[in-house]
Structures are given as structure tokens and as C-alpha cells.
Amino acid sequence: MDKISVYQNEIFSRKRERMNKVLQVENLTDAMRELEKIEVSSRGVVVMAPKMFGVGIKLTNLKVGAANILKQEMLSIGGDAAVARGVVNGTKEISDVILLCNIDKLQKLTKKLGSQTIFGLPEIRKYLTEIVDDFLHPKFHKLNFNDNEIELQPTKIMGILNVTPDSFSDGNKFIDAEIAVQHAEKMIENGADFIDIGGESTRPNAIKVDAKTELKLVIPIIEKLPKTVPISIDTTKAIVARKAIEAGASIVNDISALRFDAQMVEVLQDFPKVSVVLMHMLGNPQNMQKNPVYTDVIDEILDFFAERIEFCEKNGILRDRIILDPGIGFGKRQTDNLQILKKIAEFKTLNLPVILGASRKSFIGEIDGSNCTERLVGSLATTALAFQNNIEIVRVHDVLEHKKMLKTLMKIRKN
């Protein structure tokens, strides 16, 4: 045996002796694969895999009785529950509770709560059971398009087509209808799963556009766009949404979440197969960046979405038509934008598809000093975050580059 082979054998032996490690397990499949590698029995794999995932679940505004029962039950199964001071001795009537456990213990807790009928515990049990079921048997959201269902996993790409004179990144580039259609066709060729077309800029301090002008900009293009993928109309005006749908659009992307034009609801009622994107924004594009303030940006956006979803349902717009957009850059400080990205998965709490629109936005420039045409790297970073957190759609300018990255990430995930 030559010296190189001897050296390699020595290295291999030493590595085998010290190959302890912390496993990186991102989903149930990963967990089962690791257990199978060490030849755990098939039954053991099924039982043990859920034990590999730690979760922290926040339950809000619980009565002290419910908080104490959850605390006791969690301790009895080897988990724990964090409660406010005063809960244990009964001096505090209401408390938020954070359950500290893994999926396995969460399963056990739901069984133990089966006999509880007080303090709102049946509703809590139902919620926790749904969390367990979603983890063990993930269900992917779908959208209707030309009477077909589009599964929204893995992360899909919405290509941006601005036909405006003053959009922050590509203003005035696609005013000409033929050029706009060619660009859309290129985005589809490069992997766009949706095309989002807008005729009014929504950047901070943007100039308002009247409906007549907006219609003149977008309708001829929508009519000419290939309908091989769903077309989204980015507008807050009901008349523009209606005419766009009649021209072939199948999604209304409303940055006001149906608040600016009361007739937008009627449009969605008249076209029950059309989906709607509800975006969070403080104020309007003209004033949204004038000192936006939040106490807890995630909770406040979630509260906004809950109210908007309830509004939609009361008006006959079912949940299976709704997509949520937390609105990066719309009435947000830098710290708010970064918090949204850091906790993007928390928006899936409402069990609806989420769209992330971070492409080329100014928060990236605040990080790396880039101008809007130099922000591809930062934009790709946000899409990678979206993918890792199973966000359904990313809205981007540079379709080809994002498609290649998502394809790479998917290959790694499946390996």
C-alpha cells in the first residue's frame, strides 16, 4: 500500500471515531431518512421522526384556568409551557401561553385535552390538532386557472411587468405594448408561473393615475399577453380590475386589500373564479413612508389580515381565492422589513398562500449600498428565505436568475 493510501485510511479511521454531529433536519422526510440510516425499525421511524422537531406555539388571551391546565399537562408529558407571572397563583386572569415541545409531545397533548370541555380548551385542541396534521400530512395550497388547479409548491415565480412611466426600477421601459408583450413572453420562457401587470406606480410618493389612463396602459397588453400562465392585474381601481378580468386576467393584486375602492368587492363577486392578493400597507403610496410606527409589526399585520379575510368572507369571497402579501416597503421602516423577512413563516399562521414582493426594493440598498439596478443578489437572498420557509409565491423582476436559484434549491432539498 502506498503512503497516500495509508494516510487516507488513517484519516478515515479517525473521522469514523469522532463523527458525532448535530443533525440538520428540515422536514419529516429528512428525519425519517436519518433514522433509516441507522437501521431503526419501520415502526420506530414513524414513531420517532416527529420527536426530532422542536416547536414553540404561542396561544393568546387564554383564561388563567386554561393556562394552568396547559402548563400542568405539558409538564406531565415532558414538555413545558411559558405563562405570565401570576398565572400559577391565580392572581392574573388572562395570559398568553407559549408551548415548548416537539411534534410528538404536541400529539400527546391533543390526546390529553380530549376530555377537557372548559376554558375554551376544545378550540385550542382543535387548533393544535391542525398543526400536527399539517406537519405530518402537509397540504399544498392551490389556485384555479382556466378551470385547472395550480399547486403552489414548490415556490412559484410571479414576473413583474410594470407599464408605468415612473416605477422605481423599470419605469418607462415597457410603455410600448409590443415591447411589454415581448418582455412578458420572455419571462414566461424563463420560468415565470404568473405575470403581474401594473399601470400605476405604487412606489413611495408615486404620482396618481386616473382610471382612463391606467386602462389605456394595461388593457391592450393583457389582451395580447399569452394566457399560458395566470395574469394578475396590479390595481386598486374596480373598473380597471373588471376590464382586466374581461381581457383575460385571473388574479386581482390590490395593494389596498379592497379598501380604496368599495366597488372592488362587487367585481370579485361577479367573477367567483378570480383570486385576490390582499396586501398590508399603512396609509397610501403618497404618505405611507411618513413615520410608520409599529409596536409589533408581525402581530399587527396578522391582525390586519384577519380583519380583511373576515371582510372577504362576509362578502362571499371564499378563503380559497385569497393570497396574502405582508407588503415589504409599504409603510414599513427598515427594521420592519427585516423583521417581516426574518419571520416570514409566521404569516402562514392564517393557513393561506403567501406572496413575497421584495425584488430590488430599497431596503436592500440600505444594507449593501446598491441602487435599484444592482440589487439582484439581495433579491435572490429574499427568495431563498421564501423557499426555505415554503412561501408560495415570490414576485420578482429577474425571472431567469430566480428560476435557476429555485431549481438549485429544489434539487438540494430533494437529494
C-alpha positions as CSV (number, residue, x, y, z in Angstrom):
1,M,0.0,0.0,0.0
2,D,1.4,3.4,-1.0
3,K,1.9,6.3,1.5
4,I,-1.1,8.2,0.2
5,S,-3.4,5.2,0.7
6,V,-2.1,4.7,4.2
7,Y,-2.7,8.3,5.0
8,Q,-6.2,8.2,3.6
9,N,-7.0,5.1,5.7
10,E,-5.7,6.8,8.9
11,I,-7.8,9.9,8.2
12,F,-10.9,7.8,7.5
13,S,-10.4,5.8,10.8
14,R,-10.0,9.0,12.8
15,K,-13.1,10.5,11.2
16,R,-15.2,7.5,12.0
17,E,-14.2,7.6,15.6
18,R,-15.2,11.3,16.0
19,M,-18.1,11.6,13.7
20,N,-20.6,12.9,16.2
21,K,-22.7,15.7,14.9
22,V,-25.8,17.8,15.3
23,L,-28.2,16.7,12.5
24,Q,-29.7,19.3,10.2
25,V,-33.2,18.1,9.8
26,E,-35.7,20.4,7.9
27,N,-38.7,18.2,7.4
28,L,-40.3,14.9,8.2
29,T,-38.7,13.2,5.2
30,D,-35.2,14.2,6.4
31,A,-36.0,12.9,9.9
32,M,-37.2,9.5,8.6
33,R,-34.1,9.2,6.3
34,E,-31.7,9.8,9.2
35,L,-33.5,7.2,11.3
36,E,-33.4,4.7,8.4
37,K,-29.7,5.2,8.0
38,I,-29.1,3.8,11.5
39,E,-31.4,0.9,10.7
40,V,-34.3,1.9,13.1
41,S,-37.3,-0.4,12.6
42,S,-40.0,0.8,10.2
43,R,-42.4,1.3,13.2
44,G,-39.7,3.1,15.1
45,V,-39.1,5.5,12.2
46,V,-42.8,6.5,12.2
47,V,-42.9,7.0,15.9
48,M,-39.6,8.7,16.4
49,A,-39.4,11.1,13.4
50,P,-41.9,13.6,14.9
51,K,-39.7,13.8,18.1
52,M,-36.9,15.4,16.1
53,F,-38.7,18.8,15.6
54,G,-38.9,21.4,18.4
55,V,-41.7,23.9,18.1
56,G,-42.8,26.9,20.0
57,I,-46.5,27.7,19.7
58,K,-48.0,31.0,21.1
59,L,-51.6,30.9,22.2
60,T,-53.1,34.3,23.0
61,N,-55.5,35.7,25.6
62,L,-56.2,32.5,27.5
63,K,-58.1,32.3,30.7
64,V,-56.0,31.5,33.7
65,G,-57.7,28.1,34.1
66,A,-56.7,27.1,30.5
67,A,-53.2,28.4,31.0
68,N,-52.7,26.4,34.2
69,I,-54.2,23.2,32.7
70,L,-51.9,23.5,29.6
71,K,-48.9,24.1,31.9
72,Q,-49.7,21.0,34.0
73,E,-50.4,18.8,31.0
74,M,-47.2,19.9,29.2
75,L,-45.1,19.1,32.3
76,S,-46.8,15.7,32.7
77,I,-45.6,14.7,29.2
78,G,-42.1,16.1,29.5
79,G,-42.7,19.4,27.8
80,D,-43.3,22.8,29.3
81,A,-45.4,25.9,28.9
82,A,-44.4,29.5,29.5
83,V,-47.1,31.6,31.2
84,A,-47.2,35.1,32.6
85,R,-46.3,35.9,36.2
86,G,-49.3,35.5,38.4
87,V,-50.9,32.6,36.4
88,V,-49.8,29.8,38.7
89,N,-51.0,31.5,41.9
90,G,-54.2,32.7,40.2
91,T,-53.6,36.5,40.5
92,K,-53.6,37.1,36.7
93,E,-56.9,36.3,34.9
94,I,-55.6,36.3,31.3
95,S,-52.3,35.2,29.8
96,D,-50.6,34.4,26.6
97,V,-49.0,30.9,26.6
98,I,-46.1,29.6,24.7
99,L,-45.9,25.8,24.4
100,L,-42.4,24.4,24.4
101,C,-42.3,20.9,22.9
102,N,-41.9,18.8,19.8
103,I,-44.4,17.5,17.4
104,D,-44.6,14.2,19.2
105,K,-45.4,15.9,22.5
106,L,-47.9,18.1,20.8
107,Q,-49.7,14.9,19.6
108,K,-49.8,13.7,23.2
109,L,-51.1,17.0,24.4
110,T,-54.0,16.9,22.0
111,K,-55.0,13.5,23.2
112,K,-54.8,14.6,26.9
113,L,-57.0,17.6,26.1
114,G,-59.7,15.4,24.6
115,S,-61.6,15.2,27.8
116,Q,-61.4,19.0,28.5
117,T,-64.6,20.9,27.9
118,I,-63.9,24.2,29.8
119,F,-61.9,27.4,29.4
120,G,-62.0,27.2,25.6
121,L,-59.8,24.2,25.6
122,P,-61.8,22.3,22.9
123,E,-61.0,25.1,20.4
124,I,-57.3,25.1,21.5
125,R,-57.2,21.3,21.0
126,K,-58.7,21.7,17.5
127,Y,-56.0,24.3,16.6
128,L,-53.2,22.2,17.9
129,T,-54.5,19.1,16.1
130,E,-54.5,21.0,12.8
131,I,-50.8,22.0,13.4
132,V,-49.9,18.3,14.0
133,D,-51.9,17.2,10.9
134,D,-50.4,19.9,8.7
135,F,-46.9,18.8,9.8
136,L,-47.4,15.1,9.3
137,H,-49.5,15.3,6.2
138,P,-48.7,18.7,4.5
139,K,-51.3,20.0,2.2
140,F,-50.3,22.5,-0.5
141,H,-52.4,25.4,-1.5
142,K,-53.9,25.6,-5.0
143,L,-55.3,28.3,-7.2
144,N,-57.8,27.9,-10.0
145,F,-56.8,29.0,-13.5
146,N,-58.9,28.2,-16.6
147,D,-60.7,25.6,-14.6
148,N,-57.4,23.9,-13.7
149,E,-55.8,23.8,-10.3
150,I,-52.2,25.1,-9.9
151,E,-50.4,23.7,-6.9
152,L,-48.4,26.4,-5.2
153,Q,-45.4,24.3,-4.1
154,P,-42.5,24.5,-4.5
155,T,-42.2,28.3,-4.5
156,K,-43.6,29.8,-7.7
157,I,-42.5,32.9,-9.6
158,M,-44.6,35.9,-10.4
159,G,-42.9,38.0,-13.0
160,I,-43.3,41.8,-12.7
161,L,-44.5,43.8,-15.8
162,N,-44.7,47.5,-15.0
163,V,-46.1,49.5,-17.9
164,T,-45.8,52.8,-16.0
165,P,-43.7,55.9,-16.6
166,D,-42.4,56.2,-13.0
167,S,-42.0,52.7,-11.4
168,F,-38.9,52.7,-9.1
169,S,-37.0,50.1,-11.0
170,D,-38.2,49.8,-14.6
171,G,-40.3,52.9,-15.2
172,N,-41.0,53.8,-18.8
173,K,-39.2,50.7,-20.2
174,F,-42.4,48.8,-21.2
175,I,-44.9,51.5,-22.1
176,D,-45.0,50.3,-25.7
177,A,-47.4,47.4,-25.9
178,E,-45.3,45.3,-28.2
179,I,-42.2,45.6,-26.1
180,A,-44.2,44.8,-23.0
181,V,-45.7,41.7,-24.5
182,Q,-42.3,40.5,-25.7
183,H,-40.9,41.0,-22.2
184,A,-43.8,39.0,-20.7
185,E,-43.2,36.2,-23.2
186,K,-39.5,36.2,-22.3
187,M,-40.4,36.0,-18.6
188,I,-42.7,33.0,-19.2
189,E,-40.0,31.4,-21.3
190,N,-37.6,31.9,-18.5
191,G,-39.9,30.2,-15.9
192,A,-42.5,32.7,-14.7
193,D,-45.5,30.9,-13.3
194,F,-47.6,34.2,-13.2
195,I,-47.3,37.6,-14.8
196,D,-48.3,40.6,-12.7
197,I,-49.1,43.7,-14.8
198,G,-49.5,47.2,-13.3
199,G,-50.3,50.5,-14.9
200,E,-49.9,52.8,-11.8
201,S,-46.7,53.0,-9.8
202,T,-47.0,52.3,-6.1
203,R,-43.6,53.4,-5.0
204,P,-43.4,56.0,-2.2
205,N,-44.7,59.4,-3.3
206,A,-45.9,57.9,-6.6
207,I,-48.0,60.1,-9.0
208,K,-51.6,59.1,-9.0
209,V,-53.0,57.8,-12.4
210,D,-56.7,58.1,-13.3
211,A,-58.6,55.0,-14.3
212,K,-58.8,56.1,-18.0
213,T,-55.1,56.4,-18.3
214,E,-54.5,53.1,-16.4
215,L,-56.9,51.2,-18.7
216,K,-55.2,52.6,-21.7
217,L,-51.9,51.3,-20.4
218,V,-52.8,47.8,-19.3
219,I,-55.8,46.5,-21.3
220,P,-54.1,46.3,-24.8
221,I,-51.2,44.5,-23.2
222,I,-53.4,42.0,-21.3
223,E,-55.4,41.3,-24.5
224,K,-52.1,40.4,-26.3
225,L,-50.4,38.5,-23.5
226,P,-50.2,34.8,-23.9
227,K,-52.7,33.1,-21.5
228,T,-50.4,30.1,-20.8
229,V,-49.9,31.3,-17.2
230,P,-52.3,33.3,-15.0
231,I,-52.3,37.0,-15.5
232,S,-52.5,39.3,-12.4
233,I,-53.7,42.9,-12.6
234,D,-52.0,45.1,-10.0
235,T,-54.6,47.8,-9.4
236,T,-56.7,49.4,-6.6
237,K,-59.5,50.5,-9.1
238,A,-62.6,48.4,-9.6
239,I,-63.1,49.5,-13.2
240,V,-59.6,48.5,-14.1
241,A,-59.9,45.2,-12.4
242,R,-63.1,44.4,-14.2
243,K,-61.8,45.3,-17.6
244,A,-58.6,43.4,-17.0
245,I,-60.5,40.3,-16.0
246,E,-62.7,40.6,-19.1
247,A,-59.4,40.9,-21.1
248,G,-58.0,37.7,-19.5
249,A,-56.6,38.4,-16.1
250,S,-57.4,35.8,-13.4
251,I,-55.9,37.5,-10.3
252,V,-56.5,40.9,-8.8
253,N,-53.5,42.2,-6.9
254,D,-54.8,45.0,-4.7
255,I,-52.2,46.8,-2.5
256,S,-55.1,48.4,-0.6
257,A,-56.6,45.0,0.3
258,L,-60.0,46.1,-1.1
259,R,-60.1,49.4,1.0
260,F,-59.6,52.1,-1.6
261,D,-62.5,51.3,-3.9
262,A,-65.7,49.9,-2.4
263,Q,-66.8,48.5,-5.8
264,M,-63.8,46.1,-5.9
265,V,-65.8,43.6,-3.8
266,E,-68.5,43.7,-6.4
267,V,-66.0,42.8,-9.1
268,L,-64.8,39.8,-7.2
269,Q,-68.4,38.8,-6.5
270,D,-69.1,39.0,-10.3
271,F,-66.1,36.8,-11.1
272,P,-66.1,34.0,-8.5
273,K,-63.1,32.1,-10.1
274,V,-60.8,35.1,-9.8
275,S,-58.3,35.2,-7.0
276,V,-57.3,38.2,-5.0
277,V,-54.0,39.3,-3.3
278,L,-54.6,41.2,-0.1
279,M,-51.6,43.4,0.8
280,H,-50.8,45.2,4.0
281,M,-50.0,48.9,3.8
282,L,-50.2,51.8,6.2
283,G,-51.8,54.8,4.5
284,N,-51.3,55.1,0.8
285,P,-48.3,55.4,-1.6
286,Q,-48.3,59.2,-1.1
287,N,-47.9,59.1,2.7
288,M,-47.1,55.5,3.7
289,Q,-43.4,56.3,4.5
290,K,-44.1,59.3,6.6
291,N,-43.1,58.0,10.0
292,P,-44.7,54.5,10.0
293,V,-44.7,53.1,13.6
294,Y,-45.5,49.6,14.9
295,T,-45.4,48.0,18.4
296,D,-45.2,44.5,16.9
297,V,-45.1,44.6,13.1
298,I,-45.8,40.9,12.7
299,D,-48.8,40.8,15.1
300,E,-50.2,44.0,13.6
301,I,-50.0,42.7,10.1
302,L,-51.6,39.4,11.1
303,D,-54.5,41.3,12.8
304,F,-55.0,43.4,9.7
305,F,-55.1,40.2,7.5
306,A,-57.6,38.6,9.9
307,E,-59.9,41.6,9.6
308,R,-59.6,41.6,5.8
309,I,-60.2,37.9,5.5
310,E,-63.3,38.2,7.6
311,F,-64.4,41.1,5.4
312,C,-63.9,39.0,2.3
313,E,-65.8,36.0,3.7
314,K,-68.8,38.2,4.7
315,N,-68.9,39.4,1.1
316,G,-68.8,36.0,-0.4
317,I,-65.1,35.9,-1.3
318,L,-64.0,32.4,0.0
319,R,-60.7,31.7,1.5
320,D,-59.6,29.5,-1.4
321,R,-59.4,32.7,-3.5
322,I,-57.2,34.7,-1.1
323,I,-53.4,35.3,-1.2
324,L,-51.7,37.4,1.5
325,D,-48.8,39.8,0.9
326,P,-47.2,41.4,4.0
327,G,-46.2,44.4,1.9
328,I,-42.4,44.8,2.1
329,G,-41.6,48.6,1.8
330,F,-45.3,49.7,2.1
331,G,-45.5,51.8,5.2
332,K,-42.5,50.0,6.8
333,R,-39.3,51.1,8.4
334,Q,-36.0,49.2,7.6
335,T,-36.3,47.2,10.9
336,D,-39.9,46.3,10.0
337,N,-38.9,45.0,6.5
338,L,-36.2,42.9,8.1
339,Q,-38.4,41.6,10.8
340,I,-41.0,40.5,8.1
341,L,-38.3,38.6,6.2
342,K,-36.9,37.0,9.4
343,K,-40.4,35.8,10.5
344,I,-41.9,35.3,7.1
345,A,-43.2,31.8,8.0
346,E,-45.4,33.3,10.7
347,F,-47.7,34.7,8.1
348,K,-48.6,31.1,7.2
349,T,-50.4,31.1,10.6
350,L,-53.6,32.1,8.7
351,N,-53.4,29.0,6.5
352,L,-53.5,30.9,3.2
353,P,-50.9,31.2,0.4
354,V,-48.3,34.0,1.0
355,I,-46.6,36.1,-1.7
356,L,-43.4,37.9,-1.0
357,G,-42.6,41.0,-3.0
358,A,-39.0,42.1,-2.1
359,S,-37.4,42.3,-5.5
360,R,-35.0,45.3,-6.0
361,K,-36.6,47.2,-3.1
362,S,-34.8,50.0,-1.3
363,F,-34.3,48.1,2.0
364,I,-31.7,46.0,0.1
365,G,-29.9,49.2,-0.9
366,E,-29.9,50.3,2.8
367,I,-28.0,47.1,3.5
368,D,-25.4,47.0,0.7
369,G,-25.4,50.5,-0.8
370,S,-26.8,49.3,-4.1
371,N,-29.1,51.2,-6.4
372,C,-32.2,49.6,-7.8
373,T,-30.5,48.1,-10.9
374,E,-27.8,46.5,-8.7
375,R,-30.0,44.5,-6.2
376,L,-30.2,41.1,-7.8
377,V,-28.1,39.5,-5.1
378,G,-30.2,40.9,-2.3
379,S,-33.3,39.9,-4.1
380,L,-32.1,36.4,-4.6
381,A,-31.4,36.2,-0.8
382,T,-35.0,37.0,0.0
383,T,-36.3,34.4,-2.5
384,A,-34.0,31.8,-0.8
385,L,-35.6,32.7,2.5
386,A,-39.0,32.4,0.9
387,F,-38.2,28.9,-0.4
388,Q,-36.8,27.7,2.9
389,N,-40.0,28.8,4.6
390,N,-42.3,27.3,2.0
391,I,-43.7,30.6,0.9
392,E,-45.9,30.0,-2.1
393,I,-45.0,32.9,-4.5
394,V,-42.2,35.4,-5.0
395,R,-42.8,38.5,-7.1
396,V,-39.6,39.3,-9.0
397,H,-38.1,41.3,-11.8
398,D,-35.3,39.0,-12.8
399,V,-37.2,35.8,-13.6
400,L,-34.4,33.7,-15.1
401,E,-31.9,34.2,-12.2
402,H,-34.6,33.4,-9.6
403,K,-35.8,30.4,-11.5
404,K,-32.2,29.0,-11.7
405,M,-31.7,29.5,-8.0
406,L,-35.1,27.9,-7.0
407,K,-34.3,25.0,-9.3
408,T,-30.9,24.5,-7.5
409,L,-32.5,24.8,-4.0
410,M,-35.2,22.3,-5.0
411,K,-32.6,19.8,-6.2
412,I,-30.7,20.1,-2.9
413,R,-34.0,19.7,-0.9
414,K,-34.9,16.5,-2.8
415,N,-31.4,15.0,-2.6
